[in-house]
Amino acid sequence: MPRKSASSLKPIPAFKSEAEERAFWKTHDATDYLDLSKAQRVTLPNLKPSTDSISLRLPAHMLEGIKNAANKPDVPYQSLIKVWLQEKLEKLEKA
């Protein structure tokens, strides 16, 4: 795709709200407004991933085993469950 010169880029309109901006970008191509060849990678160190709470019913013996496993490295059992689930997801993605 040929690059557009800075003079051929359209000006980004002023938005009254985030909802208005989202609606705009759903129907417009960013390459008409931005020179993406000049984009830089950024890191957002303080950004925390969003989380959802779930209710999970486990047999008592299974929960007890998880809590015992979490006590060895002295981590909260919920954190250990998240680590195990993440490891499993990564393993599945590689397969």
CORLINDA-V610282 format. One record per residue. N is the residue number from 1. D_FIRST is the distance of its C-alpha to the first C-alpha in Angstrom with 2 decimals. Layout:
n = <N,N>
d_first = <D_FIRST,D_FIRST>
This chain:
n = <1,2,3,4,5,6,7,8,9,10,11,12,13,14,15,16,17,18,19,20,21,22,23,24,25,26,27,28,29,30,31,32,33,34,35,36,37,38,39,40,41,42,43,44,45,46,47,48,49,50,51,52,53,54,55,56,57,58,59,60,61,62,63,64,65,66,67,68,69,70,71,72,73,74,75,76,77,78,79,80,81,82,83,84,85,86,87,88,89,90,91,92,93,94,95>
d_first = <0.00,3.80,6.49,9.16,12.61,15.39,17.15,14.60,14.67,17.24,20.32,21.02,24.26,27.44,28.40,32.03,31.65,29.49,29.85,28.48,25.46,24.86,25.17,22.66,19.90,20.68,19.65,16.89,13.29,13.51,10.17,12.09,14.87,14.02,12.27,11.73,11.44,15.10,16.18,19.30,21.04,24.31,27.44,29.81,33.09,35.24,33.15,35.20,33.83,35.16,37.96,39.85,43.53,44.76,48.23,48.88,52.25,53.32,56.63,58.86,59.16,55.38,54.98,57.90,56.32,53.07,55.09,57.07,53.93,52.57,55.88,55.64,52.64,53.82,50.74,50.74,50.66,47.81,45.68,46.65,45.67,42.17,41.83,42.98,40.63,37.62,38.73,39.06,35.60,34.07,36.19,35.06,31.35,31.97,33.88>
